[in-house]
Amino acid sequence: MQEASTQPVISVRDLIVGFRDRNVLDRLSLDVRSGEILGLVGGSGSGKSVLLRTIIGLLPKRSGTIEVFGQNLDGLDDGPRRALQRRWGVLFQNGALFSSLTVLQNVQFPMREFLHLPEHLLDEIAATKLAMVGLSRQDANKLPSELSGGMTKRVAMARALSLDPEVVFLDEPTSGLDPISAGDFDALIRTLQQTLGLTVFMITHDLNSLHAVCDRIAVLAQGKIVADGPMSTMLASEHPWVKSYFRGERGRLLEHSHEPLPG
């Protein structure tokens, strides 16, 4: 796997996020290092997507600090914040494509918001992004309703890459895919990360993905990060949830049978 820098691209400290009288994240701290693929795992409802959405500014926090590229998000005006947002891309759970837009138009959507380019250039850039994720020009005019699950995820990835980001947030990128499609998408994530030098923050419950592509894993439970490290750290942990997840029946099967992806 690609050697990651120790310099954090994302630094979260003492983050509290809640709804009504309940805190979902309770003084959570986490770093995401430059050039790594970090896999975030936790039980259903543990707050994984809440953390991602708070980092990118879609949910408010109650307290704590979030720094991205060394900038505290609290202190940014609209202009600098928009400039920072151009440096990351997001693949939302289930793709979140606009159903009334074609594949090409979905990929162009962030470009139209941030860039001022003639139509033919937008078409060329979007076609290039689609090619990067393994889709053809023939796919560009399809609507989301005409796509398979794997193709939907690839279009969403192309859209996440449309502004040439340095960081990509992936929310359950292989959920809903059959094992072969999920494995292909894992390989795509690794290839794109290595080719483009991306930092990847990936929420997943897929043990195959955690084994195959993640440089480091962080486990979210009780509102905090309770384990953090490579797969060997997860397998040695005595935390009850971590032990059950990584050393349960499925985890033991994967540990003995998994072959790393080429790269």
C-alpha positions as CSV (number, residue, x, y, z in Angstrom):
1,M,0.0,0.0,0.0
2,Q,1.1,3.6,-0.6
3,E,3.3,5.0,2.2
4,A,1.3,7.6,4.0
5,S,2.6,10.9,5.5
6,T,2.3,11.5,9.2
7,Q,1.0,15.0,8.5
8,P,-2.8,15.0,9.1
9,V,-5.0,16.3,6.3
10,I,-8.0,16.1,8.5
11,S,-7.8,16.7,12.3
12,V,-10.8,16.3,14.5
13,R,-10.6,17.1,18.2
14,D,-13.1,16.6,21.0
15,L,-16.0,16.7,18.6
16,I,-19.5,16.6,20.0
17,V,-22.5,16.2,17.6
18,G,-26.0,15.5,18.7
19,F,-29.7,15.6,18.0
20,R,-32.2,16.9,20.6
21,D,-31.0,15.5,24.0
22,R,-28.7,12.8,22.7
23,N,-25.0,13.1,21.7
24,V,-24.1,10.8,18.8
25,L,-20.4,11.8,18.8
26,D,-19.0,12.4,22.3
27,R,-15.6,14.2,22.4
28,L,-14.4,12.2,19.4
29,S,-10.8,12.8,18.1
30,L,-9.4,11.4,14.9
31,D,-6.6,12.3,12.4
32,V,-6.6,11.3,8.7
33,R,-3.1,11.4,7.3
34,S,-2.0,12.5,3.9
35,G,-1.9,9.8,1.3
36,E,-3.6,7.0,3.3
37,I,-6.8,5.1,2.9
38,L,-8.6,5.2,6.3
39,G,-11.4,2.9,6.9
40,L,-14.0,3.9,9.5
41,V,-16.1,1.1,10.9
42,G,-18.7,0.9,13.6
43,G,-22.1,-0.6,14.4
44,S,-25.3,0.5,12.8
45,G,-26.3,3.9,14.2
46,S,-22.9,4.5,15.7
47,G,-22.5,7.9,13.9
48,K,-20.1,7.1,11.0
49,S,-22.1,9.1,8.5
50,V,-22.8,11.8,11.1
51,L,-19.0,12.2,11.4
52,L,-18.5,12.4,7.7
53,R,-21.3,14.9,7.2
54,T,-20.0,17.0,10.0
55,I,-16.5,17.2,8.6
56,I,-17.8,18.3,5.2
57,G,-20.1,20.9,6.8
58,L,-23.6,19.3,6.2
59,L,-24.3,18.9,9.9
60,P,-23.6,21.4,12.8
61,K,-21.4,20.4,15.7
62,R,-22.0,21.3,19.4
63,S,-18.4,21.7,20.2
64,G,-14.9,20.6,19.3
65,T,-12.7,21.6,16.3
66,I,-12.3,20.3,12.8
67,E,-9.3,21.3,10.7
68,V,-8.9,20.3,7.0
69,F,-5.6,21.1,5.3
70,G,-4.6,22.9,8.4
71,Q,-7.5,25.3,8.3
72,N,-10.1,25.5,11.1
73,L,-13.5,25.3,9.4
74,D,-15.1,27.5,12.1
75,G,-12.9,30.5,11.1
76,L,-13.6,30.5,7.4
77,D,-15.8,33.0,5.5
78,D,-17.8,31.8,2.5
79,G,-15.1,32.4,-0.1
80,P,-12.3,30.5,1.7
81,R,-14.8,27.7,2.7
82,R,-15.8,27.2,-1.0
83,A,-12.2,27.1,-2.0
84,L,-11.6,24.4,0.6
85,Q,-14.6,22.4,-0.5
86,R,-13.1,22.3,-4.0
87,R,-10.3,20.3,-2.6
88,W,-12.5,17.3,-1.6
89,G,-15.0,15.1,-3.3
90,V,-17.7,13.0,-1.8
91,L,-19.3,9.7,-2.8
92,F,-22.6,9.5,-0.8
93,Q,-24.2,6.3,0.3
94,N,-26.1,4.6,-2.6
95,G,-24.6,7.1,-5.1
96,A,-27.1,9.9,-4.6
97,L,-27.2,10.7,-8.3
98,F,-29.8,13.2,-9.6
99,S,-32.4,11.0,-11.2
100,S,-33.5,13.5,-13.8
101,L,-29.9,14.2,-15.1
102,T,-27.9,12.0,-17.4
103,V,-24.7,10.3,-16.3
104,L,-22.7,13.1,-18.0
105,Q,-24.7,15.8,-16.4
106,N,-24.3,14.2,-13.0
107,V,-20.6,14.3,-13.3
108,Q,-20.6,17.9,-14.6
109,F,-22.8,19.1,-11.7
110,P,-19.9,20.2,-9.4
111,M,-18.0,21.7,-12.3
112,R,-20.9,23.9,-13.2
113,E,-21.0,25.2,-9.6
114,F,-17.3,25.9,-9.3
115,L,-15.9,26.3,-12.8
116,H,-16.6,28.6,-15.7
117,L,-15.9,26.6,-18.8
118,P,-17.4,26.3,-22.3
119,E,-19.7,23.4,-22.8
120,H,-17.4,21.3,-25.0
121,L,-14.7,21.4,-22.3
122,L,-17.2,20.3,-19.6
123,D,-18.1,17.4,-21.9
124,E,-14.5,16.4,-22.4
125,I,-13.6,16.6,-18.7
126,A,-16.7,14.6,-17.7
127,A,-15.9,12.0,-20.3
128,T,-12.4,11.7,-19.0
129,K,-13.6,11.2,-15.4
130,L,-16.0,8.5,-16.6
131,A,-13.1,6.7,-18.4
132,M,-11.1,6.9,-15.2
133,V,-13.7,4.8,-13.4
134,G,-14.2,2.3,-16.3
135,L,-17.2,3.8,-18.0
136,S,-17.6,4.6,-21.7
137,R,-19.0,7.5,-23.7
138,Q,-21.9,5.3,-24.5
139,D,-22.8,5.3,-20.8
140,A,-22.7,9.1,-20.6
141,N,-26.2,9.6,-22.0
142,K,-27.9,7.1,-19.7
143,L,-30.2,8.0,-16.8
144,P,-29.5,6.7,-13.3
145,S,-32.5,4.4,-13.7
146,E,-30.8,2.6,-16.5
147,L,-27.6,1.8,-14.5
148,S,-26.7,-1.3,-12.5
149,G,-25.6,-0.9,-8.9
150,G,-21.9,-1.1,-9.8
151,M,-22.3,1.5,-12.6
152,T,-24.1,3.8,-10.2
153,K,-21.2,3.7,-7.8
154,R,-18.8,4.4,-10.6
155,V,-20.7,7.4,-11.8
156,A,-20.8,8.7,-8.2
157,M,-17.0,8.2,-8.0
158,A,-16.5,10.1,-11.3
159,R,-18.6,12.9,-9.9
160,A,-16.5,12.9,-6.7
161,L,-13.4,13.2,-8.8
162,S,-14.8,15.9,-11.1
163,L,-12.8,18.8,-9.5
164,D,-9.6,16.9,-9.1
165,P,-9.8,16.7,-5.3
166,E,-7.0,15.8,-2.9
167,V,-9.3,14.1,-0.5
168,V,-12.2,11.8,-1.3
169,F,-14.9,10.8,1.2
170,L,-16.6,7.5,0.5
171,D,-19.7,6.5,2.4
172,E,-20.3,2.8,2.1
173,P,-18.9,2.6,-1.4
174,T,-19.5,-1.2,-1.8
175,S,-22.9,-1.5,0.0
176,G,-25.5,-3.2,-2.1
177,L,-23.0,-4.7,-4.6
178,D,-22.4,-8.4,-5.2
179,P,-19.0,-9.8,-4.0
180,I,-17.4,-9.6,-7.5
181,S,-18.6,-6.0,-8.1
182,A,-17.5,-5.0,-4.6
183,G,-14.1,-6.5,-5.2
184,D,-13.8,-4.6,-8.5
185,F,-14.7,-1.4,-6.8
186,D,-12.2,-2.0,-4.1
187,A,-9.5,-2.4,-6.8
188,L,-10.7,0.8,-8.5
189,I,-10.4,2.7,-5.2
190,R,-6.8,1.4,-4.7
191,T,-5.9,2.2,-8.3
192,L,-7.3,5.8,-8.2
193,Q,-5.7,6.4,-4.8
194,Q,-2.3,5.4,-6.0
195,T,-2.6,7.0,-9.5
196,L,-3.9,10.3,-8.2
197,G,-2.2,10.5,-4.8
198,L,-5.5,10.7,-3.0
199,T,-6.2,10.7,0.7
200,V,-9.3,8.5,1.2
201,F,-11.7,8.6,4.1
202,M,-13.9,5.5,3.7
203,I,-16.9,4.5,5.8
204,T,-17.5,0.8,5.3
205,H,-18.8,-2.3,7.0
206,D,-17.3,-4.6,4.4
207,L,-14.5,-6.7,5.9
208,N,-13.2,-7.5,2.5
209,S,-12.6,-3.8,1.8
210,L,-11.0,-3.3,5.2
211,H,-8.6,-6.2,4.5
212,A,-8.0,-5.3,0.8
213,V,-7.5,-1.5,0.6
214,C,-7.3,0.2,4.0
215,D,-3.9,1.3,5.3
216,R,-5.5,2.1,8.7
217,I,-8.8,1.4,10.4
218,A,-10.6,3.5,13.0
219,V,-13.5,2.0,15.0
220,L,-16.3,4.2,16.2
221,A,-18.3,3.0,19.3
222,Q,-20.0,4.8,22.2
223,G,-19.4,8.1,20.3
224,K,-15.6,7.8,20.3
225,I,-12.8,6.2,18.4
226,V,-12.1,3.0,20.5
227,A,-9.5,1.4,18.3
228,D,-7.1,2.9,15.6
229,G,-4.4,1.2,13.6
230,P,-3.7,-1.4,10.9
231,M,-5.5,-4.7,10.6
232,S,-3.1,-6.3,13.0
233,T,-4.1,-3.9,15.7
234,M,-7.8,-4.7,15.1
235,L,-7.1,-8.5,15.3
236,A,-5.3,-8.0,18.6
237,S,-7.8,-5.7,20.2
238,E,-9.7,-6.9,23.3
239,H,-12.5,-4.2,23.0
240,P,-15.7,-6.3,22.9
241,W,-17.2,-4.8,19.7
242,V,-13.8,-4.8,17.9
243,K,-13.2,-8.4,19.0
244,S,-16.6,-9.5,17.9
245,Y,-16.4,-7.8,14.5
246,F,-12.9,-8.7,13.4
247,R,-12.5,-12.0,15.2
248,G,-16.0,-13.4,14.8
249,E,-16.8,-16.2,12.4
250,R,-16.7,-14.0,9.2
251,G,-13.6,-12.2,10.4
252,R,-11.8,-15.6,10.9
253,L,-12.8,-16.8,7.5
254,L,-11.5,-13.7,5.8
255,E,-8.3,-13.6,7.8
256,H,-7.4,-17.1,6.5
257,S,-8.6,-16.8,3.0
258,H,-8.0,-13.2,2.0
259,E,-5.5,-12.4,-0.8
260,P,-4.4,-8.8,-1.1
261,L,-5.3,-6.9,-4.2
262,P,-2.5,-6.4,-6.7
263,G,-0.9,-3.0,-6.7
